[in-house]
Amino acid sequence: MANKRRTTLKRLRARIKRRLRAHLRKLGFLTMENGMLEPPSNHKDTFRLLHRSHRFERLRSERAFIKDKLPKLLNDFASGSDVIPARIQPRLQLVESGTREADLFRLASLTWSVPVSQGYGRRMRFLVWDESNHKLVGIIALGDPVFNLRVRDALIGWTADQRRDRLVDVMDAYVVGAVPPYNMLLGGKLVASLIRTREVRDLFAKRYAESRGIISGKKKHASLAVVTTSSALGRSSMYNRLQLGGIRYFDSIGYTSGWGHFHIPDDLFEEMRQYLKRKHHTYADNHQFGDGPNWRLRLVRVVLEEAGMNSDLLRHGIMREVFICRLASNADRVLMGEVDCAVYRNLLSVDQVGRLALERWIIPRSLRRPEFEFWEREQIPDLLRPVAVARLSDVRPSRGPSDGTDGASSVLVEHVLRKNEPELLAKSTGRTL
């Protein structure tokens, strides 16, 4: 019996090794002499391709949900003809679980070219509506931050004890972006700017001001001092130069070191988990938030080491730009524990931020690039259709207008541009064709 079990484990371990190597070759990763991975290029389209396998799996697993909900929710998305840029008026709606709004948030997140996380611990999800036409502009999701983030911790300068006590005042924006056609109008910048508003601060205070730390178990008086976020595609074009009314809304603070597990597909991860279950390893089911940092990363590392593979295969080499948004004017002192009360100066309302964003980004973009008018909501299903993993040789830079919030839609925008080039030329030159 014991010999049979050892043989089964050996076969499973060999299968995991074969599948992982084949998958990494298919994605185009290069293996350096030190055993670490290197992406084939630093182009954003390459990064999207590397995520495509994961996205393909996610969309396939969500087929029943999409089939059921898309017909009921499609009218919440705008066509270009529904949008008058000068009249856009954003409104935030906090999403509650088990509601129609939760379904809409989930559906909208599936249009992203990079699969989004479910978040951890405390979570606040928002729909951003356009009050002028009652259509969806975009989505925001805030969740608990990771405990260790080198560039954030170096910037703040806190000790491990200070971080343990004050991380309750930090949230991480793990989903931020606009849906078509608003993303063609730099709507992603508008959506990101809404994080730094009075409404977000107040809703956080209402929900979490008197909360208990999941890791420490202690009751804490939380105030939202800082929100961090990172770009999924290397350097961000959405958060850079994000400034309104002389106030910087996000500051770049560096890059991640390129470690993670996105390149491990879900079905292979489940096989790794089953391997550890057969070995009665504690990591097989140790996946509750608060049990330790990044259970999935640790599980994969253990399996790689068990299989005699270099655990540095978890270093995929895609370094994400990290940003910090200070809501509190004394945020750094709050996080260092020097003061207990956050002070909020120059924090605007959603309505005020919306008006500034229209003047700075939305209206000028609409005049320069009127192709958003050709978008039809009936194209949303195209964003939700699983596309098999392509070869790297098939990748070419997209020329469609995109603000970096959603690479999947930029491909369709390019199609819209080509399809309507005669009409766009006539509109831009004032000639009749």
N, C-alpha and C positions, 0 to 999 in steps of 0.2 A: 504493500500500500504506500509506504513512504517513498519507494523507488518510483512508483507511478506518479506520485505528486511532484517529485523532483523533475521527472521527465516532462510533465505538463508545464511546470514553471519554466524549464529550459526552453521549450518550444515557444511559449508565450513571449519570453524575453527575446528570443531570436526574431520572432515575428515583429515585435515592436521596433527593433533595430532596423530591420529591412524596410518597414513602412516609413519610419522617420527619415531614413536616408533617401528613399525614393521621393518622398514629399518635398524635402528640401531641394533636391535636384530639380524637381518639377517647377518649383518656385523660382529657381535660378540663383539661389544663394551660392556663394563661393566660400570654400573653407580655407582659411589662412594656415600658415605653418604652425602657429601656436594653438590650432584647433578651434579658434573662434570663427564665427560666421561673418561674412561681409556681404551686404546687399549688392546686387549687380550694378546699381548706379544710385545717385542721390536725387534723381528726378522724382517729382511728386507722382507722376503717372506710374513709375516703377513701384513706389510705395503702395499706391492703390492696388496694383496688380498683386503684390505680396499679400494684401488683405483679402483678395477676391475669393480665395478658397474658403476662408472663414465666413465671408458674406454669403457665398453660395450655400453653405451648410445652414446658416441661419435662416435664409429665405425658404429653403426647402422645409425646414422644421416648422416654419410659420405658415405654410401653405393653407392649412385649414382656417387659421385665423384671418388671413388675408381674404380668402374666398368668402368668408362670412361677413366680415366687417367693411371691406372696401366699398361695396355698393351702398352701404348705409352712411358712409362717412365721406365719400368722394366730393359731395357738394360743399364740404367745409373748406376745400382747397380752392384757390382762385384761378381763374383764367386771366390772361393778360388784359382782356377787355374789362375785367372787373376792377382793375387797379388804376386809380388816378393818383399819381405820386404826390402831388401837392396836398392831397386830402388824407393821406395815410395817418391814422391816429392809433398808436399802439395801446393795448390794454393787457395787463397780466391776469391770468387766472390760475390759481393754485389747484393742482390736480389731486383729487382724492381717489384712492384705490377702489376698484370695482365699479367705476362709473363710465359713462359714455366718453367723457373727456380722457379717462385713462386709456381707453381703446384708441382714441385719436392720437394721443401722445405716442403710444406704441406703434401705430401704423406710420406716423410721420418719421419716427426714428429708424424705421426699416428702409427708408429711402436713402439713408446715408451710404456713401461708398465705403466707409469704414464701420464695421459693426460696433454698436455702442455697448458700453458696460451697463449692468443693471444697478450699479451703485452699491454702497455698503453703509450699514448703520443708519444714521439719520439721513433722511432723504426729503427733498422738496423738489417737486416737478411742476413746471409752469407751461401753459400754453400762452403764446403771444398772439393776440387777435388784432385785426385791423377794424376798428370801430366804424370806419367809413363804409365798409361793405360786409362786415361780419364774417370775414374769411381768415384762415390761419396764416399768420406771418412766419412763425417759427416756434421753436421749443427750447426750454432751458431745464437742466436737471442739476441740482446741487446735492452733494453727498459728503459723507465723512472723508477727510483726507487720509492719505497713507501716512503711517507713523514716521517712516524714514524717507525724506526727500532732500538729497544733499544740497542742491542749490538754494532751496527754501530755508533750510536750517542754517546754512552758512550766512545767508542774508540777514536773518533775524539775530543769529548769534546766541541763541538760547542753549542752556544746558539740557541734558536728558530729563532732569526733574522738572525744569521749567516747561519743556515741551509737553511732558506728560500732564501737567496741570493746565496748560493754556491752549492745547490743541483743540479744546472744545470751542474756542472762539474762531476757528478756521473751518471753512467749507471748501470743497473742491467742485468746480463746474465740470462735470464729466460728459455733459451733452450741451452744446450751444450751437445754434445755427438757424438759418432761414430755409424755408421750402420754396420751390418755384411758385410763381415767378419772382417773389420778393428777393431771392438770393441773387437774381440777375441785376438787382438794383442796389447791391451792397447791403441788403437787408440783414446779413449776418453781423455786420458792424452795429446796426441798430439793436439787434437782439442782444449782443454781448454787452452793449452799453447799459441795458436795462438791469443788469446784475447790480450795478452801483446806483440803486435808487432807494428812496425812503420806503417804498412798498415792500421790497425784498427784506430790508432791515426789520420792518415792523412785523412781517409775517414770520420771520425767523424768531423774533422775540416772543411772539404769541405762542409758538409751538415749542421752542427749546430753551427759553430763558431759565426755566427751572428743570433741568434735565440731569440724568444720571449717566456718567461716563460708562460706555460699554466695556472698555478694557479695565479701567480702574474700579468701576462699580460705585464710585463716589458721586454724591449729589453736587452739581456744579451750577454756578450762575453764569450762563453763557450769554455773550453778546457777539454779534457778527462783526468782527474787526476786519477780516481778510477773506478773500476768495482766491484760490489758485486755480489754474487750468493749464493744459498743455496742448500743443498742436499734434494731431495724429499723423501729420504728413511732413515732419521735419520742421523747417522754418515756417512760421505762420504769416500769411498776408492779411489775416482778419484782425488779429490783435495788435499788430505793429502800427504805430502812429495812431492809436485809438485815443483821440483827444477831442473834447467838446467844451466850448466856452472857456478855453484856457486851462482846463483840468485834464490831466492824463488819467484815463480810466484803467489801463493795464500797463504794467511795466515788464519788459523782458528781463529775466533774472538768470538766464543760462539755459543749459540743455540737460536732459537726462543722459545717463551713461549708456543707454541702448540695451538694457536688459529687459526681458519679458517673456511671455509665452504665447503671444498672438499667433506665432507661426506653428504652433502645435494644434492641429485640428481637433475639434471636439470629440469625434469618434475615436481618434488615437489616444486622446487624453483619458477617455473612459476605459480604454483597454489598459492603459497604464494603471489606472485606479483599480481595475479588477485584478491586475497582477499583484498589487500591494495587498488587496483584500485576501487573496489566496495565501499570502505570506503573513496574514494577521498583523500587518503593519498599522500603527496608530494613525498615520497620515491618510489612510484610505478614506476615513470618514471625518477627519478633523477639519471641517469646513465651515464652522460657525464663526461669524465676525466676532473678534475679541479673543479667539484662540491663538492668535499670533499673526504676524504680517505675511500676507500673501500665501495662503495655503496652497493654491494651485501651483505657484512657482516652486515651492518647497517640494511638493509631491513629484513634479517632473524632475527636479534635481536628483531626488533619491532614486528614481527609476533609472535615470541616465547613469548614475554611479553604479547601481546594481548591474546594469547591462554592460558595464565596462566602457561606456562612452564618456567623452569629455563633457562635463557639466557646463562648460563655457559655450555649448551650443545654445544655451539660453540667452546668450548675448547676441541679439540679432543685428545690432549695429545701427539701428534707426534711432537717432538721437532726436528727441522731441523738444521743441522749444517750450520753456516753462515761463508762465506769466503770473504776476500777482496783481490783484485789484484791492486796493485799500479803501474800504468803506469808512472806517474810522480815521479821523485825522491824527489821532494818537495811537494808531494801530501797533506800531513797533513797541511802544512802552507798555501797552496792554499785554502783548504777547511775551514780553520779558518779565511780566509780573510786577512792574514798577508802579502801575496804577491799576485800580480795580474797575473804574468806569470808563467805557468808551465814549469819546466825544465825536459827534458827527457834524462837521462843518462842510458847507458847499455840497451837501447831498441833495440832489434834485428829485423831483417826482417823475413818474413814468411819462406823464404828459409833457413836462418840461424837456426831458431828454429826447422825447420823440420829435418835438419841434426843432430842436437843435440838430438832430440827426437828419431830418428832412433837408434842411438848408445846407448842411455840410456834405452829405453823401447821396441821398436818395434822388433829389430833384436834379442835381447836376448829372448824375449817372443816367437818368431817364432821358435827358436831352442828348447826351453823347451816344447812348446805346439804346435806341427805341425797340430793339428786337424782343424785349420782354412782352410786347403787345401780342406777339404771335403764339405765346404759350397757351396751351389748352389743358384744362384739368384732366381731360381724358387721356393725357400722356402719363399721368401718375402711375398707372399700372405698369408702364414700361420700366419704371424705376424699381418695381417690386418683382421683376421677373428674374429668377436665378440665371446667371450667365456663367457657363463653364470657364474654368481657369484657362487663360490664354497663354501663348508662348511669349517670352520677353521680346522676341523679334517682332511680335505683332504690335508692340506698344509704340505709340507716337504721341508727341505732346499735343494736348488738346488746345484749340485756339478759342474755344468758347469763353465768354465772360463769366468768371467765377470769382467769388470772394474767399475761396478757400474753405467754405463751410460744408460743401457737399460735392465731392468729385463725381458721383454718379450722375447728378443732374447736369453737370457741365458737358458731358458727352451728348446728352439730348439737346442742350442749348446749341451746341455746334451743329447738330442736325437741323434745328430750326433755322439757324443762320443760313445754311446752304439752301434749304428749301425755299426760303423767302428772300433770297438775295435781290431779285428784281424789284420787289416791293420796297425793301429797305433802301435800295439805291435811289428809287424814285422819291421816297420820303426825305432822305438826307439831302438830295439836290433840288427838291421842289419841282422835278419834271414829271410829266405823265408818260407812262410807257404804253 
